[in-house]
Amino acid sequence: MAWVLKMDEVIESGLVHDFDASLSGIGQELGAGAYSMSDVLALPIFKQEDSSLPLDDETKNPPFQYVMCAATSPAVKLHDETLTYLNQGQSYEIRMLDNRKMGDMPEITGKLVKSIIRVVFHDRRLQYTEHQQLEGWKWNRPGDRLLDLDIPMSVGIIDTRTNPSQLNAVEFLWDPAKRTSAFIQVHCISTEFTPRKHGGEKGVPFRIQVDTFKQNENGEYTDHLHSASCQIKVFKPKGADRKQKTDREKMEKRTAHEKEKYQPSYDTTILTECSPWPDTPTAYVNNSPSTAPTFTSPQQSTCSVPDSNSSSPNHQGDGVSQTSSEQLQPSATTQETQQWLLKNRFSSYTRLFSNFSGADLLKLTKEDLVQICGAADGIRLYNSLKSRSVRPRLTIYVCQEQPGSSVLQGQQPAVGRGAENGSGTPYVYHAIYLEEMVASEVARKLALVFNIPFHQINQVYRQGPTGIHILVSDQMVQNFQDESCFLFSTVKVENSGGIHIILK
C-alpha cells in the first residue's frame, strides 16, 4: 500500500514538472525578445480600432442612468437606435440610477435633484409643430393628458407636479442616494398623429426623454445635469405585445446570416444620452440685457418691405443695398429673426422658430425646411434665406419721350452711345421687369415706373410701319425680344380723361 502511494506522488510530481515546463516555454515565446506590445498594437486590426477608443483620462461616465422596464424590438438593425413598444395607458417603470463615481459632483451629494419626463415626437417635422399637434389632440381628447405618473406604484419620488399647459410632461424631485422608480403611463397612440386615418397606417414614433437639474444659487432647479431619451411606439392596449410577437416571429424565419444584421431583443430599454429638450429652463437663460430689440444698423434702419408691384431698380432705389438689407444676417438675434420672418410673410412659423437666431435658421438645409414647413413654404423660406430673387421672364427698357424732342419717326436712340434729345439732355431709360407675359402687365409696370394713374390708361399701342398704331396684345408681348428698347409718348383721349400709351 505504501508503495502505491509513493508511485502516485512520483507521477503527480512528474505531471507538475511537465506543466511548469510547458508554461515556461510559453513565457519564452512571448518574451520581450520575440514580441512587444507596441508591435502587437501596430497590427492593422488594432490600428482601425485604436482611434475610436478614448483614453482612460478622457472617459466620462454620465452622472445618471435611466432604465425603462420594457423590452426592445428584435427587428432593429445593428447601429440603429433601439425601438420599444408600449401599450396605451399601461404603467411602465423607469429606474432612476445614480451612476456617479466616488467624488463626482459633490455639490449634489445629500441633496435632491429634479427630473422632467416627457413624451415628445421623434420626427423632426412634428417636433417643430408640436404645439399645433398637441392642441389638436387636446381638442379631440378634452381633459386627458398624454403622459401621467402612476404615483401609487412609484418609489422615491417627491413633490410630483403636472402643468395643465404641458400635457406631455411630468416632473418630480428625487434623492440620487435612494432607490427611485417612476412609473409612467402614455395615453396617446402613434396613429393619432398620422395624416390619414383610414386604418392600417404606420404610426409615428415618439421619444421618452428625461432631463435632470440641480439647484442654482437661488434654490431653483435650473442647472442642467443630464438628459437621456429612447425611441418608442405606442399601441392600443395589448397591441404592443402583439407587435413584439410579430417581430419575433419574423426574425425566427430569417436565416442565421440575416439575423446577424439585427440587434437582439433586450428585456429593458436603456435611455441614451442626448441634448436637453428646448423647453427646459436652461433654454430660457439669456445673458444679454432684456431690453426690447432695436434696429440700429444703417441697412436695417432704412430697410423697407419691397412692394410686390415694384418693377424697376431706378424706381426702387439701389437694388444692391436693398437686397443686402433684406437678407437675414448670421449675427441676427432671436428678436431680429422674428422681425425678419414677419417681414417676409412667414408669420405662421414665428412660434416654431421663436428660439432661433439668424445663424440657427441659416444652418437649416433645404430638406430640413421642407420637412418642418412643408414643401411650398419650406422652399419659399429657403429661397428667402439665400436671397434668391425671381428671374423676370422678360426685360425691356423704356424712356418717356419729352414734348419737343426731335426724334425721327421709326428711329430710337442707341442705348450706351450718349444719345440725346433735342434739348441736349440724354435719354434715361428705365428697366421694366415682366413676370407675366401679358399686355396688362406692361401697362401696370409703366404706370408704376412713370407715376401714371393705372386707371387712366385706356390702351397701349406700338407704332408700326408708316406710323400706324398696333394694339399691344398678349401675343405681341410674348414675341418681344428680351432687353428691347422703347420710347413712349402719351396721347389724351377726348371726352374720357384717359390716355393712350404709344410705344415707339
C-alpha positions as CSV (number, residue, x, y, z in Angstrom):
1,M,0.0,0.0,0.0
2,A,2.9,2.4,0.8
3,W,4.5,1.5,-2.5
4,V,1.3,2.5,-4.3
5,L,1.1,5.9,-2.6
6,K,4.8,6.6,-3.3
7,M,4.1,5.9,-7.0
8,D,1.2,8.3,-7.0
9,E,3.4,11.0,-5.6
10,V,6.1,10.4,-8.3
11,I,3.5,10.6,-11.1
12,E,2.0,13.7,-9.7
13,S,5.4,15.4,-9.3
14,G,6.2,14.5,-12.9
15,L,3.0,16.0,-14.2
16,V,3.6,19.2,-12.3
17,H,7.1,19.4,-13.7
18,D,5.9,18.9,-17.3
19,F,3.1,21.5,-16.8
20,D,5.6,24.1,-15.4
21,A,8.0,23.4,-18.3
22,S,5.2,24.0,-20.8
23,L,4.3,27.3,-19.2
24,S,7.9,28.4,-19.1
25,G,8.1,27.7,-22.9
26,I,5.1,29.9,-23.5
27,G,6.7,32.6,-21.5
28,Q,9.8,32.4,-23.6
29,E,7.8,32.7,-26.8
30,L,6.0,35.8,-25.6
31,G,9.1,37.3,-24.0
32,A,10.4,40.8,-24.9
33,G,12.9,39.3,-27.3
34,A,10.3,37.8,-29.5
35,Y,7.2,40.2,-29.3
36,S,6.5,43.6,-27.8
37,M,3.1,45.1,-27.0
38,S,3.8,48.1,-29.3
39,D,4.3,45.6,-32.2
40,V,1.0,43.9,-31.4
41,L,-0.9,47.2,-31.3
42,A,0.7,48.2,-34.6
43,L,-1.2,45.4,-36.4
44,P,-3.8,46.7,-38.9
45,I,-6.7,45.3,-36.9
46,F,-5.8,47.3,-33.9
47,K,-5.0,50.4,-35.9
48,Q,-8.6,50.6,-37.1
49,E,-10.0,50.5,-33.6
50,D,-7.3,52.5,-31.8
51,S,-8.6,55.9,-32.9
52,S,-12.1,55.1,-31.7
53,L,-11.1,54.1,-28.2
54,P,-11.0,57.0,-25.8
55,L,-8.1,57.4,-23.3
56,D,-8.8,56.5,-19.7
57,D,-8.4,60.0,-18.5
58,E,-10.9,61.2,-21.2
59,T,-13.7,58.8,-20.4
60,K,-16.5,60.4,-18.5
61,N,-19.4,58.4,-17.2
62,P,-22.8,60.1,-17.2
63,P,-23.9,61.1,-13.7
64,F,-27.2,59.2,-14.0
65,Q,-28.7,56.3,-15.9
66,Y,-32.4,55.7,-16.7
67,V,-33.7,52.3,-17.5
68,M,-37.2,51.6,-18.7
69,C,-38.6,48.1,-17.9
70,A,-39.9,47.3,-21.3
71,A,-38.4,45.0,-24.0
72,T,-36.8,46.4,-27.1
73,S,-37.8,45.2,-30.6
74,P,-35.8,42.5,-32.2
75,A,-36.5,43.9,-35.7
76,V,-34.0,46.8,-35.4
77,K,-30.8,46.7,-37.4
78,L,-27.4,47.0,-35.9
79,H,-26.1,50.5,-35.3
80,D,-29.7,51.8,-35.4
81,E,-31.4,53.2,-32.3
82,T,-33.4,50.8,-30.2
83,L,-37.2,50.8,-30.5
84,T,-39.6,49.9,-27.7
85,Y,-43.3,49.1,-28.0
86,L,-45.6,50.4,-25.2
87,N,-49.3,49.8,-24.5
88,Q,-51.6,52.8,-24.2
89,G,-52.3,53.6,-20.5
90,Q,-50.1,50.8,-19.1
91,S,-47.7,51.6,-16.3
92,Y,-44.0,51.2,-17.1
93,E,-41.2,51.6,-14.6
94,I,-38.3,54.0,-15.3
95,R,-35.5,53.3,-12.8
96,M,-33.5,56.4,-11.9
97,L,-30.0,55.2,-11.2
98,D,-27.1,57.2,-9.7
99,N,-24.1,56.5,-11.9
100,R,-21.5,58.8,-10.3
101,K,-18.1,57.6,-9.3
102,M,-16.6,58.4,-5.9
103,G,-16.1,62.1,-5.7
104,D,-18.1,63.1,-8.8
105,M,-20.4,66.1,-8.4
106,P,-20.1,66.5,-4.7
107,E,-22.4,69.5,-4.9
108,I,-25.5,67.2,-5.2
109,T,-24.4,64.7,-2.6
110,G,-27.2,64.6,0.1
111,K,-29.4,66.9,-2.0
112,L,-32.5,66.4,-4.2
113,V,-32.5,66.8,-7.9
114,K,-35.4,67.5,-10.2
115,S,-36.3,65.4,-13.3
116,I,-38.7,66.1,-16.0
117,I,-40.1,63.2,-18.0
118,R,-41.6,64.0,-21.4
119,V,-43.2,62.1,-24.3
120,V,-42.2,64.0,-27.4
121,F,-42.1,63.5,-31.2
122,H,-39.2,61.6,-32.7
123,D,-39.9,63.1,-36.2
124,R,-38.2,66.5,-36.6
125,R,-41.1,67.9,-38.6
126,L,-43.6,67.1,-35.9
127,Q,-41.2,68.4,-33.2
128,Y,-41.4,71.9,-34.8
129,T,-45.2,71.7,-35.0
130,E,-45.5,70.2,-31.5
131,H,-47.8,73.0,-30.2
132,Q,-50.3,72.6,-33.0
133,Q,-50.2,68.8,-32.8
134,L,-50.8,68.8,-29.1
135,E,-53.6,71.4,-29.3
136,G,-55.3,69.3,-31.9
137,W,-55.0,66.2,-29.6
138,K,-56.3,68.2,-26.7
139,W,-59.3,69.3,-28.7
140,N,-60.2,65.7,-29.6
141,R,-59.4,64.4,-26.1
142,P,-60.6,67.1,-23.6
143,G,-59.5,66.5,-20.1
144,D,-56.9,63.9,-21.0
145,R,-53.1,64.0,-20.7
146,L,-50.5,62.5,-23.0
147,L,-48.3,61.5,-20.1
148,D,-49.1,60.7,-16.4
149,L,-47.3,59.4,-13.4
150,D,-48.6,56.3,-11.6
151,I,-47.9,57.7,-8.2
152,P,-49.1,54.7,-6.1
153,M,-46.6,52.4,-7.9
154,S,-43.7,54.9,-8.0
155,V,-41.0,54.8,-5.4
156,G,-38.7,57.6,-4.0
157,I,-40.3,60.5,-5.9
158,I,-41.2,63.7,-4.1
159,D,-43.3,66.7,-4.9
160,T,-44.7,65.5,-8.2
161,R,-46.1,68.2,-10.4
162,T,-48.0,68.4,-13.7
163,N,-48.6,71.6,-15.6
164,P,-52.0,71.9,-17.2
165,S,-50.4,73.7,-20.2
166,Q,-47.9,70.9,-20.7
167,L,-49.9,67.7,-21.2
168,N,-46.9,65.7,-22.3
169,A,-44.6,66.3,-19.3
170,V,-44.4,65.4,-15.6
171,E,-41.8,66.5,-13.0
172,F,-40.7,65.4,-9.6
173,L,-37.8,65.6,-7.1
174,W,-35.7,62.6,-6.0
175,D,-32.7,61.7,-4.0
176,P,-29.9,60.0,-6.1
177,A,-28.7,58.2,-3.0
178,K,-32.0,56.3,-2.6
179,R,-33.8,53.8,-4.7
180,T,-36.1,55.7,-7.1
181,S,-38.5,54.4,-9.7
182,A,-41.1,56.4,-11.7
183,F,-44.0,54.6,-13.3
184,I,-45.3,56.4,-16.3
185,Q,-48.4,56.0,-18.4
186,V,-48.6,57.2,-22.1
187,H,-52.2,57.9,-23.2
188,C,-51.6,58.9,-26.8
189,I,-51.1,56.3,-29.5
190,S,-48.8,56.6,-32.5
191,T,-51.5,56.5,-35.2
192,E,-53.3,59.6,-33.7
193,F,-50.7,61.9,-35.3
194,T,-50.6,60.3,-38.8
195,P,-52.0,62.4,-41.6
196,R,-54.5,59.8,-42.7
197,K,-56.9,57.8,-40.5
198,H,-58.1,55.0,-42.8
199,G,-56.7,52.2,-40.7
200,G,-53.6,50.2,-41.3
201,E,-51.4,53.3,-41.4
202,K,-47.9,53.3,-39.9
203,G,-47.8,55.1,-36.6
204,V,-45.3,57.9,-35.8
205,P,-42.6,57.2,-33.3
206,F,-42.3,59.1,-30.0
207,R,-39.5,59.6,-27.6
208,I,-39.4,59.3,-23.8
209,Q,-36.9,61.9,-22.6
210,V,-35.7,62.5,-19.1
211,D,-34.0,65.9,-18.2
212,T,-32.4,66.3,-14.7
213,F,-31.5,69.5,-13.0
214,K,-29.8,70.7,-9.8
215,Q,-30.5,73.8,-7.7
216,N,-28.8,77.1,-8.6
217,E,-27.7,79.8,-6.2
218,N,-31.3,80.9,-5.8
219,G,-32.6,77.4,-4.9
220,E,-34.3,77.0,-8.3
221,Y,-33.8,73.7,-10.2
222,T,-32.5,75.2,-13.5
223,D,-28.9,74.0,-13.7
224,H,-28.9,71.1,-16.2
225,L,-27.1,67.9,-15.2
226,H,-28.1,65.2,-17.6
227,S,-30.5,64.2,-20.4
228,A,-31.3,60.9,-22.0
229,S,-34.1,59.5,-24.2
230,C,-35.3,56.4,-26.1
231,Q,-37.5,55.8,-29.1
232,I,-40.9,54.3,-28.6
233,K,-44.2,53.5,-30.4
234,V,-47.4,53.4,-28.5
235,F,-50.3,51.0,-29.4
236,K,-53.7,50.4,-28.2
237,P,-54.0,48.0,-25.1
238,K,-52.2,44.7,-25.8
239,G,-51.2,46.0,-29.3
240,A,-47.5,46.3,-28.2
241,D,-47.5,42.7,-27.1
242,R,-48.8,41.6,-30.5
243,K,-46.3,43.7,-32.4
244,Q,-43.4,42.3,-30.3
245,K,-44.6,38.8,-31.0
246,T,-44.9,39.6,-34.8
247,D,-41.4,41.0,-34.9
248,R,-40.0,38.0,-33.0
249,E,-41.7,35.5,-35.4
250,K,-40.3,37.4,-38.4
251,M,-36.8,37.2,-37.0
252,E,-37.2,33.5,-36.4
253,K,-37.9,33.0,-40.1
254,R,-34.7,34.7,-41.1
255,T,-31.5,32.9,-41.8
256,A,-28.6,32.9,-39.3
257,H,-26.7,35.2,-41.7
258,E,-29.6,37.7,-41.8
259,K,-30.1,37.6,-38.1
260,E,-26.5,38.9,-37.6
261,K,-27.6,42.2,-39.2
262,Y,-30.2,42.8,-36.4
263,Q,-29.9,43.7,-32.7
264,P,-31.0,41.1,-30.1
265,S,-34.1,42.0,-28.1
266,Y,-33.3,43.1,-24.5
267,D,-35.7,42.9,-21.5
268,T,-35.1,46.5,-20.6
269,T,-34.5,49.8,-22.5
270,I,-31.6,51.9,-21.6
271,L,-32.1,55.6,-22.4
272,T,-29.2,57.1,-24.3
273,E,-27.6,60.5,-23.6
274,C,-29.0,63.4,-25.6
275,S,-29.3,67.2,-25.6
276,P,-31.7,68.8,-23.2
277,W,-35.2,69.4,-24.5
278,P,-35.5,73.0,-25.7
279,D,-38.4,73.7,-23.4
280,T,-36.2,73.0,-20.4
281,P,-35.4,76.0,-18.1
282,T,-31.8,76.2,-19.5
283,A,-33.3,77.2,-22.9
284,Y,-34.6,80.4,-21.4
285,V,-31.3,81.6,-19.8
286,N,-30.4,84.9,-21.6
287,N,-27.1,86.6,-20.8
288,S,-27.9,89.6,-22.9
289,P,-29.9,92.6,-21.5
290,S,-33.7,92.0,-21.7
291,T,-34.4,95.2,-23.5
292,A,-36.6,95.5,-26.5
293,P,-34.8,94.9,-29.8
294,T,-33.7,98.0,-31.6
295,F,-32.5,98.1,-35.2
296,T,-29.5,100.4,-35.2
297,S,-27.8,99.1,-38.3
298,P,-27.8,101.6,-41.1
299,Q,-29.0,99.0,-43.5
300,Q,-31.7,97.7,-41.2
301,S,-32.9,101.2,-40.3
302,T,-33.5,102.1,-43.9
303,C,-34.9,98.7,-44.9
304,S,-38.4,98.5,-46.2
305,V,-40.5,95.7,-47.4
306,P,-40.5,95.8,-51.2
307,D,-43.7,96.4,-53.0
308,S,-44.7,93.3,-54.9
309,N,-45.8,95.7,-57.7
310,S,-42.4,97.4,-58.0
311,S,-40.6,96.7,-61.2
312,S,-37.7,99.0,-61.8
313,P,-34.4,99.3,-59.8
314,N,-34.5,103.0,-60.6
315,H,-37.9,103.2,-59.1
316,Q,-36.9,101.2,-56.0
317,G,-33.6,102.8,-55.3
318,D,-30.3,101.0,-55.1
319,G,-31.1,97.3,-55.7
320,V,-27.9,96.1,-54.2
321,S,-28.3,97.8,-50.8
322,Q,-31.9,96.7,-50.7
323,T,-31.0,93.1,-51.2
324,S,-28.4,93.1,-48.5
325,S,-30.8,94.8,-46.1
326,E,-33.5,92.2,-46.7
327,Q,-31.1,89.3,-46.2
328,L,-31.1,87.6,-42.8
329,Q,-27.7,88.0,-41.2
330,P,-26.0,85.3,-39.1
331,S,-25.5,87.8,-36.3
332,A,-29.2,88.5,-36.0
333,T,-30.7,87.9,-32.6
334,T,-33.8,85.9,-31.9
335,Q,-35.9,89.1,-31.9
336,E,-34.4,90.3,-35.2
337,T,-35.0,86.8,-36.7
338,Q,-38.7,87.1,-35.6
339,Q,-38.9,90.5,-37.3
340,W,-37.4,89.1,-40.5
341,L,-39.9,86.2,-40.6
342,L,-42.8,88.7,-40.2
343,K,-41.5,91.0,-42.9
344,N,-41.1,88.1,-45.3
345,R,-44.6,86.7,-44.7
346,F,-43.7,83.7,-42.5
347,S,-45.8,84.8,-39.5
348,S,-47.3,81.4,-39.1
349,Y,-43.8,80.0,-38.3
350,T,-42.7,82.6,-35.8
351,R,-43.6,80.4,-32.8
352,L,-41.8,77.4,-34.3
353,F,-38.6,79.4,-34.7
354,S,-39.0,81.5,-31.5
355,N,-35.7,80.4,-30.1
356,F,-33.8,80.5,-33.4
357,S,-31.1,83.2,-34.1
358,G,-30.1,84.2,-37.6
359,A,-27.2,81.7,-37.5
360,D,-29.5,78.9,-36.3
361,L,-32.0,79.5,-39.1
362,L,-29.3,79.8,-41.8
363,K,-27.8,76.4,-40.8
364,L,-31.0,74.6,-41.8
365,T,-30.8,72.8,-45.1
366,K,-33.4,72.8,-47.8
367,E,-34.5,69.3,-46.7
368,D,-34.9,70.4,-43.1
369,L,-37.1,73.4,-44.0
370,V,-39.3,71.3,-46.3
371,Q,-39.7,68.7,-43.5
372,I,-40.5,71.4,-41.0
373,C,-42.7,73.8,-43.0
374,G,-43.9,71.6,-45.8
375,A,-42.9,71.7,-49.5
376,A,-44.3,75.0,-50.5
377,D,-43.4,77.2,-47.5
378,G,-40.1,75.3,-47.0
379,I,-38.8,76.1,-50.5
380,R,-40.0,79.7,-50.2
381,L,-38.3,80.1,-46.9
382,Y,-35.1,78.5,-48.2
383,N,-35.1,80.9,-51.2
384,S,-35.7,83.8,-48.9
385,L,-32.8,82.9,-46.6
386,K,-30.5,82.5,-49.6
387,S,-31.8,85.8,-51.1
388,R,-32.8,84.1,-54.4
389,S,-34.7,86.7,-56.4
390,V,-37.2,85.6,-59.1
391,R,-35.7,86.0,-62.5
392,P,-38.1,88.0,-64.7
393,R,-39.4,86.3,-67.8
394,L,-38.8,89.5,-69.9
395,T,-36.9,92.7,-69.5
396,I,-37.5,95.8,-71.6
397,Y,-36.0,99.3,-71.4
398,V,-38.4,102.2,-71.7
399,C,-37.9,106.0,-71.9
400,Q,-40.6,108.6,-71.8
401,E,-40.4,110.9,-74.8
402,Q,-40.5,114.6,-73.7
403,P,-42.5,117.2,-75.6
404,G,-40.5,119.0,-78.2
405,S,-37.9,116.2,-78.6
406,S,-36.6,115.7,-82.1
407,V,-36.6,112.0,-82.8
408,L,-37.2,110.8,-86.4
409,Q,-40.2,108.6,-86.8
410,G,-39.1,104.9,-86.6
411,Q,-35.7,105.7,-85.1
412,Q,-34.7,105.0,-81.5
413,P,-31.6,106.5,-79.7
414,A,-29.0,103.8,-79.2
415,V,-28.5,102.9,-75.6
416,G,-25.0,103.5,-74.3
417,R,-24.0,105.8,-77.1
418,G,-24.7,109.1,-75.4
419,A,-28.0,109.6,-77.3
420,E,-29.6,113.0,-76.5
421,N,-32.9,114.6,-77.2
422,G,-33.4,117.9,-78.9
423,S,-32.6,119.9,-75.8
424,G,-29.2,118.2,-75.2
425,T,-30.5,116.1,-72.3
426,P,-29.5,112.4,-72.6
427,Y,-32.3,109.9,-72.8
428,V,-32.7,108.0,-69.5
429,Y,-34.2,104.5,-69.8
430,H,-35.9,102.6,-67.0
431,A,-35.8,98.8,-66.8
432,I,-39.2,97.1,-66.8
433,Y,-39.2,93.5,-65.5
434,L,-42.1,91.4,-66.5
435,E,-43.1,88.3,-64.5
436,E,-46.1,87.8,-66.7
437,M,-46.0,88.0,-70.5
438,V,-49.3,89.8,-70.9
439,A,-50.3,93.3,-72.1
440,S,-51.9,94.3,-68.8
441,E,-48.6,93.7,-67.1
442,V,-46.8,96.1,-69.4
443,A,-49.4,98.8,-68.7
444,R,-49.3,98.2,-64.9
445,K,-45.5,98.4,-64.8
446,L,-45.4,101.5,-67.0
447,A,-47.9,103.2,-64.6
448,L,-45.8,102.3,-61.6
449,V,-42.4,103.4,-63.0
450,F,-43.6,106.7,-64.5
451,N,-46.3,107.6,-61.9
452,I,-49.2,107.4,-64.3
453,P,-52.6,106.5,-62.7
454,F,-53.2,103.0,-63.9
455,H,-57.0,103.5,-64.2
456,Q,-56.4,106.3,-66.7
457,I,-54.6,104.1,-69.2
458,N,-57.1,103.0,-71.9
459,Q,-54.9,101.3,-74.4
460,V,-51.2,100.6,-75.1
461,Y,-50.2,100.8,-78.8
462,R,-47.0,100.1,-80.6
463,Q,-46.0,102.3,-83.5
464,G,-45.6,100.2,-86.6
465,P,-44.5,100.8,-90.2
466,T,-45.6,104.2,-91.8
467,G,-46.6,105.4,-88.3
468,I,-49.6,103.1,-87.8
469,H,-50.7,102.2,-84.3
470,I,-50.9,98.5,-83.4
471,L,-52.7,97.4,-80.3
472,V,-50.4,95.6,-77.9
473,S,-51.8,92.2,-77.2
474,D,-50.6,89.3,-75.1
475,Q,-49.3,87.6,-78.2
476,M,-47.3,90.7,-79.2
477,V,-45.7,90.9,-75.7
478,Q,-44.8,87.2,-75.9
479,N,-42.9,88.0,-79.1
480,F,-41.0,90.9,-77.7
481,Q,-37.2,90.4,-77.8
482,D,-35.6,90.4,-74.4
483,E,-33.9,93.7,-73.5
484,S,-35.7,95.6,-76.2
485,C,-35.7,99.4,-76.1
486,F,-38.8,101.6,-76.5
487,L,-39.6,105.3,-76.4
488,F,-43.2,106.0,-75.5
489,S,-45.5,109.0,-75.5
490,T,-48.9,109.6,-74.1
491,V,-52.0,110.8,-76.1
492,K,-55.0,112.1,-74.3
493,V,-58.4,110.6,-75.2
494,E,-61.1,113.1,-75.9
495,N,-64.2,113.2,-73.7
496,S,-63.0,110.5,-71.3
497,G,-60.0,112.0,-69.5
498,G,-57.9,108.8,-70.1
499,I,-54.7,108.4,-72.1
500,H,-53.2,106.1,-74.7
501,I,-49.6,105.0,-74.5
502,I,-47.7,104.6,-77.7
503,L,-44.5,102.6,-77.8
504,K,-42.0,103.5,-80.5
